[in-house]
């Protein structure tokens, strides 16, 4: 712990003991001389009793404050310091004062720098980041909303009859005496073709009622014989108002309504078509509902969807009809 220079030249005398056995001794004079020769005591600032000064009315005045230099001089006078000691104390005082001045300057500079940095950060937070993308579009650049609004709406030409106005025809779907679906096992012989203006005639029972209420303008159908001659089939396409109506009819058929599609019977190999149990396959393509009714040419009922039955549905509904209708999607 730092402290001032040690006091030199301070007399340290011990007070004599009072002679107890001399009745004629002048005790008062002895006590006075003893007090004058008492050793000097060094008290800490906490142990010193300050001199109380009284003001007007006898009120105590606050003690006068002395400067550090005055405190040092008083202390040196108190300890009766020599001249070299006084010079050493003054030099130490000056060094201490300069160190305090330097420390104060450094502290002031540090505080000023911290304040400047804080002010810069606060001001910086209020400024927009030049590297961030601007929230407002430039005058010469269209906004994202404008680009979206200006983009043409993509419309499927066969999604509705309104954009696919040309009626379907027998020539379009069955333009020859035989058709050969891509990837099929061979050619299907076309026995008879028909175009119905009343779509209800293409259905039976509940399906006929639904078709009567639907916005259906035509049905084009034909009866065919598969390549190996074991199965006869009536395949057709219904021209409905839009894709939503086509999907609605498909959902009704899947739900198991009573009735189904009617078969177009002809003489020869297809004269028993529809008289025994048949299989029906169907699908949608735009605003068209496509279907096929399959029966055996020998008149026997079909009990399950065998591989030949599945092949007929794939050849006629999923391949041939789509290939014939797909050119309608070409944008004019």
Backbone torsions as a table, in degrees:
resi	resn	phi	psi	omega
1	UNK	NA	132.0	-177.4
2	UNK	-70.6	146.2	176.9
3	UNK	-153.3	169.5	-178.9
4	UNK	-77.5	177.5	179.7
5	UNK	-65.2	147.6	179.9
6	UNK	-69.8	143.4	-178.4
7	UNK	-76.3	128.2	176.6
8	UNK	-104.0	155.5	171.9
9	UNK	74.9	14.4	179.6
10	UNK	-84.7	118.4	-179.2
11	UNK	-67.6	128.3	179.6
12	UNK	-114.2	87.5	-179.6
13	UNK	-102.7	149.8	-179.4
14	UNK	-99.9	134.5	-179.2
15	UNK	-68.2	132.0	-178.8
16	UNK	-71.6	156.3	177.2
17	UNK	-82.2	146.2	178.2
18	UNK	-69.1	127.7	175.6
19	UNK	-68.8	117.9	-173.3
20	UNK	-83.0	-15.5	-169.2
21	UNK	-106.7	8.4	-178.3
22	UNK	-106.7	101.0	-175.7
23	UNK	-70.6	-22.0	-177.8
24	UNK	-93.7	13.0	-177.0
25	UNK	-81.1	140.2	-179.1
26	UNK	-84.0	94.8	-177.2
27	UNK	-69.0	-31.4	-178.1
28	UNK	-67.5	-46.7	179.2
29	UNK	-65.6	-34.9	179.4
30	UNK	-66.2	-43.3	-179.1
31	UNK	-64.1	-36.9	-179.8
32	UNK	-66.9	-43.8	179.6
33	UNK	-67.6	-34.6	179.9
34	UNK	-65.7	-38.8	178.5
35	UNK	-66.1	-33.7	-179.7
36	UNK	-70.1	-30.7	-179.2
37	UNK	-94.3	9.9	-178.3
38	UNK	-66.2	143.4	-179.5
39	UNK	-65.7	152.5	178.4
40	UNK	-74.5	130.1	179.2
41	UNK	-103.4	134.9	177.5
42	UNK	-100.4	118.5	-178.4
43	UNK	-107.5	146.5	173.9
44	UNK	-75.7	160.7	-179.8
45	UNK	-56.2	-30.9	-179.8
46	UNK	-71.6	-27.5	-176.9
47	UNK	-86.7	-14.6	-177.0
48	UNK	-80.1	136.9	177.3
49	UNK	-93.8	116.5	-176.7
50	UNK	-69.6	149.4	176.0
51	UNK	-74.7	129.3	-177.7
52	UNK	-93.0	125.0	177.9
53	UNK	-104.5	138.3	-178.5
54	UNK	-103.9	141.4	178.1
55	UNK	-106.5	-159.3	-179.8
56	UNK	-62.8	138.5	-179.2
57	UNK	77.3	7.7	178.1
58	UNK	78.3	12.1	179.4
59	UNK	-78.9	138.3	179.6
60	UNK	-70.2	137.8	178.2
61	UNK	-93.6	150.7	176.8
62	UNK	-63.8	144.6	-178.4
63	UNK	-62.8	141.1	-180.0
64	UNK	-69.4	135.0	-180.0
65	UNK	-87.8	135.1	178.7
66	UNK	-109.7	150.2	178.8
67	UNK	-70.8	162.3	177.1
68	UNK	-58.0	-35.5	178.4
69	UNK	-65.0	-40.0	179.3
70	UNK	-67.3	-38.0	178.4
71	UNK	-61.6	-41.9	-179.5
72	UNK	-65.2	-44.4	-179.5
73	UNK	-62.7	-40.3	179.6
74	UNK	-64.8	-39.0	179.5
75	UNK	-67.0	-41.0	178.9
76	UNK	-64.4	-38.2	177.3
77	UNK	-65.3	-37.6	-177.0
78	UNK	-64.4	-39.2	-177.6
79	UNK	-92.4	4.7	178.9
80	UNK	53.9	53.9	-176.9
81	UNK	-71.3	149.4	178.6
82	UNK	-78.5	172.0	-178.6
83	UNK	-65.7	-44.1	176.8
84	UNK	-58.6	-37.6	179.1
85	UNK	-65.6	-39.5	179.3
86	UNK	-64.2	-41.5	179.5
87	UNK	-65.1	-40.5	179.0
88	UNK	-63.2	-39.5	179.0
89	UNK	-65.4	-39.7	179.2
90	UNK	-64.9	-43.0	178.8
91	UNK	-62.7	-41.6	178.1
92	UNK	-63.1	-37.0	179.7
93	UNK	-65.9	-41.7	-179.3
94	UNK	-66.0	-41.9	179.0
95	UNK	-62.4	-41.2	179.1
96	UNK	-63.7	-40.1	-178.8
97	UNK	-64.7	-41.8	-179.7
98	UNK	-67.6	-36.7	176.3
99	UNK	-64.1	-39.9	178.0
100	UNK	-64.6	-39.3	178.6
101	UNK	-63.9	-45.7	-179.9
102	UNK	-63.0	-41.9	178.8
103	UNK	-63.1	-39.3	178.7
104	UNK	-64.8	-40.7	179.3
105	UNK	-64.0	-46.6	179.5
106	UNK	-61.2	-41.8	179.3
107	UNK	-63.3	-40.7	179.9
108	UNK	-63.9	-41.4	179.2
109	UNK	-64.1	-42.2	-179.9
110	UNK	-63.6	-43.6	179.5
111	UNK	-63.6	-42.2	179.1
112	UNK	-63.1	-40.5	178.3
113	UNK	-64.1	-41.4	179.2
114	UNK	-64.5	-41.1	178.7
115	UNK	-64.0	-42.4	179.9
116	UNK	-63.7	-41.3	179.0
117	UNK	-65.0	-41.2	178.2
118	UNK	-63.4	-41.9	178.5
119	UNK	-64.5	-38.0	178.7
120	UNK	-63.9	-42.0	-179.8
121	UNK	-64.7	-43.0	-180.0
122	UNK	-62.1	-45.2	179.5
123	UNK	-67.3	-34.5	-178.2
124	UNK	-67.2	-35.3	-179.3
125	UNK	-65.3	-27.6	-179.7
126	UNK	-81.9	-9.2	-178.2
127	UNK	-94.8	144.5	176.9
128	UNK	-69.2	147.1	178.7
129	UNK	-77.0	115.8	-177.8
130	UNK	-64.8	-24.4	-179.5
131	UNK	-81.4	-16.2	-179.6
132	UNK	-77.0	147.5	178.7
133	UNK	-65.7	140.5	-178.4
134	UNK	-70.8	136.2	179.7
135	UNK	-73.9	-23.5	-178.6
136	UNK	-98.8	132.9	179.0
137	UNK	-68.9	146.4	176.3
138	UNK	-67.0	156.8	-176.1
139	UNK	-63.7	-34.0	-177.4
140	UNK	-93.8	8.0	179.8
141	UNK	-120.1	129.3	179.1
142	UNK	-71.4	145.9	179.3
143	UNK	-77.8	167.8	-179.9
144	UNK	-63.9	-33.7	179.0
145	UNK	-66.2	-41.0	179.7
146	UNK	-64.3	-39.3	-179.7
147	UNK	-65.5	-40.7	179.4
148	UNK	-66.3	-41.4	-179.0
149	UNK	-66.0	-33.2	-177.0
150	UNK	-85.1	-11.0	-178.1
151	UNK	-72.5	135.6	179.7
152	UNK	-69.5	140.8	178.3
153	UNK	-76.0	131.3	-179.3
154	UNK	-83.0	121.8	-177.9
155	UNK	-121.9	130.0	174.9
156	UNK	-75.8	120.0	-176.4
157	UNK	-59.0	-28.2	-178.6
158	UNK	-101.8	15.5	178.0
159	UNK	-71.3	-21.1	-179.6
160	UNK	-151.6	154.1	177.7
161	UNK	-68.7	-21.1	178.8
162	UNK	-62.7	-35.0	177.8
163	UNK	-99.8	-5.1	178.0
164	UNK	-127.9	71.5	-168.4
165	UNK	-78.4	-21.5	-176.8
166	UNK	-71.1	123.3	179.0
167	UNK	-64.8	153.3	174.6
168	UNK	-80.2	162.1	-176.4
169	UNK	-143.0	164.2	176.5
170	UNK	-62.6	-39.2	-179.5
171	UNK	-63.2	-37.5	-179.4
172	UNK	-67.0	-40.7	-174.5
173	UNK	-94.8	-37.6	-177.3
174	UNK	-135.4	71.7	-174.4
175	UNK	-85.1	7.1	-178.3
176	UNK	-146.6	175.5	178.9
177	UNK	-75.8	-13.0	178.3
178	UNK	-149.1	146.2	178.2
179	UNK	-123.5	148.3	-178.8
180	UNK	-128.4	93.3	177.3
181	UNK	-59.9	141.9	179.3
182	UNK	-62.4	130.4	178.3
183	UNK	82.1	-0.1	-178.7
184	UNK	-79.2	177.1	-178.2
185	UNK	-80.6	-10.0	-178.8
186	UNK	162.7	-162.5	-176.3
187	UNK	-90.5	144.7	175.0
188	UNK	-100.8	127.1	178.4
189	UNK	-78.7	130.1	179.4
190	UNK	-92.0	114.7	-178.0
191	UNK	-89.3	-42.5	-177.4
192	UNK	-155.6	147.5	178.1
193	UNK	-125.6	158.3	-179.4
194	UNK	-160.7	144.9	172.7
195	UNK	-120.3	126.4	-178.2
196	UNK	-109.4	127.9	173.8
197	UNK	-80.7	-29.4	178.2
198	UNK	-98.9	105.2	-175.3
199	UNK	-65.4	-23.7	179.8
200	UNK	-61.9	-26.6	179.0
201	UNK	-67.3	-15.6	179.0
202	UNK	-87.1	-3.6	-177.8
203	UNK	-121.1	172.2	178.5
204	UNK	-128.5	141.1	173.1
205	UNK	54.0	-123.9	-174.8
206	UNK	-62.9	-35.5	179.1
207	UNK	-67.1	-37.4	177.0
208	UNK	-62.3	-37.6	178.4
209	UNK	-66.3	-42.3	178.6
210	UNK	-63.2	-40.0	-179.9
211	UNK	-69.1	-30.8	177.7
212	UNK	-67.6	-33.7	179.9
213	UNK	-86.7	-14.8	-177.2
214	UNK	-79.1	161.2	176.6
215	UNK	-87.2	68.7	-177.8
216	UNK	-109.7	125.5	-174.8
217	UNK	-98.6	-22.1	-178.0
218	UNK	-166.1	157.2	171.9
219	UNK	-132.9	128.5	176.3
220	UNK	-114.4	125.1	-175.7
221	UNK	-142.4	165.0	178.5
222	UNK	-154.8	154.7	175.6
223	UNK	-107.9	132.1	-173.3
224	UNK	-131.9	164.2	174.3
225	UNK	-118.5	133.1	-177.7
226	UNK	-70.4	165.5	-172.8
227	UNK	-55.3	-35.8	-177.4
228	UNK	-90.6	-1.8	175.6
229	UNK	77.2	6.9	-178.2
230	UNK	-85.4	-21.7	-174.3
231	UNK	-129.6	141.7	171.3
232	UNK	-111.3	149.1	-176.0
233	UNK	-147.8	141.1	170.8
234	UNK	-105.4	117.9	-178.4
235	UNK	-117.2	137.7	-178.4
236	UNK	-151.9	168.5	179.5
237	UNK	-130.5	130.7	176.9
238	UNK	-102.1	133.5	-179.5
239	UNK	-97.3	101.0	-176.6
240	UNK	-102.5	175.4	-173.9
241	UNK	-69.0	-45.8	-177.6
242	UNK	-156.6	177.4	-177.7
243	UNK	-65.5	-32.4	-179.7
244	UNK	-64.8	-40.5	179.1
245	UNK	-68.3	-38.7	178.0
246	UNK	-62.6	-42.7	178.7
247	UNK	-67.0	-33.8	179.1
248	UNK	-65.1	-42.5	177.0
249	UNK	-66.2	-38.6	178.0
250	UNK	-62.4	-42.6	179.1
251	UNK	-63.9	-35.6	178.8
252	UNK	-66.8	-38.9	178.1
253	UNK	-66.7	-41.8	179.4
254	UNK	-65.0	-28.8	-179.0
255	UNK	-72.1	-9.7	175.7
256	UNK	89.2	43.4	178.4
257	UNK	-68.7	161.4	178.2
258	UNK	-75.0	138.3	179.7
259	UNK	97.5	-160.7	-178.3
260	UNK	170.9	-159.5	179.6
261	UNK	-84.6	142.7	179.6
262	UNK	-83.2	146.6	177.7
263	UNK	-91.9	146.4	176.2
264	UNK	-100.2	101.7	-177.1
265	UNK	-86.3	147.6	177.6
266	UNK	-136.2	171.0	174.8
267	UNK	-70.1	159.3	176.6
268	UNK	88.7	-132.8	-171.7
269	UNK	-70.3	-19.1	-177.2
270	UNK	-107.5	16.4	-177.1
271	UNK	-73.3	-17.5	178.3
272	UNK	-99.7	2.1	-176.0
273	UNK	-64.6	125.9	178.0
274	UNK	91.5	-5.2	178.7
275	UNK	-85.4	-24.2	174.8
276	UNK	-117.2	176.0	-178.2
277	UNK	-58.0	134.4	-178.9
278	UNK	-122.6	172.9	173.7
279	UNK	-116.6	144.4	-178.8
280	UNK	-122.5	132.5	171.7
281	UNK	-120.6	147.4	-175.7
282	UNK	-155.0	159.7	178.5
283	UNK	-164.4	167.6	177.7
284	UNK	-118.0	152.9	176.4
285	UNK	-150.5	102.6	-173.5
286	UNK	64.1	-130.8	-179.9
287	UNK	-93.0	19.9	179.6
288	UNK	-108.2	143.0	171.1
289	UNK	-113.5	120.5	-175.6
290	UNK	-109.1	144.5	-177.3
291	UNK	-151.8	165.6	174.5
292	UNK	-150.8	132.5	176.4
293	UNK	-107.4	123.3	-171.5
294	UNK	-117.6	131.5	175.0
295	UNK	-139.7	166.1	179.4
296	UNK	-82.9	143.6	179.2
297	UNK	-71.3	-19.8	178.5
298	UNK	-88.1	1.3	177.1
299	UNK	84.7	-1.9	178.8
300	UNK	-74.9	145.2	179.6
301	UNK	-70.3	154.0	175.1
302	UNK	-98.4	119.7	-175.7
303	UNK	-93.1	-25.0	-177.5
304	UNK	-150.6	162.1	179.2
305	UNK	-83.2	88.2	-180.0
306	UNK	-76.0	176.0	-179.5
307	UNK	-62.7	-42.1	176.9
308	UNK	-61.1	-36.9	178.2
309	UNK	-65.4	-44.9	179.5
310	UNK	-64.0	-35.9	179.3
311	UNK	-65.8	-37.9	179.2
312	UNK	-65.1	-43.1	178.4
313	UNK	-61.2	-43.9	-179.6
314	UNK	-66.5	-43.0	-177.0
315	UNK	-65.0	-46.1	-171.9
316	UNK	-86.4	-44.3	-174.5
317	UNK	-85.5	-51.0	-171.5
318	UNK	-85.3	-16.8	-178.1
319	UNK	-116.3	-61.2	-171.7
320	UNK	-65.5	-53.4	-177.6
321	UNK	-61.1	-41.5	-179.4
322	UNK	-66.3	-39.0	177.6
323	UNK	-63.2	-33.6	-179.1
324	UNK	-78.8	-31.1	-177.6
325	UNK	-90.1	-20.3	-174.4
326	UNK	-60.4	-35.1	177.9
327	UNK	-59.2	-19.7	177.8
328	UNK	-68.2	-14.8	178.5
329	UNK	-83.1	-10.4	179.0
330	UNK	-64.9	127.5	-179.0
331	UNK	-74.0	125.9	-179.5
332	UNK	-79.6	NA	NA
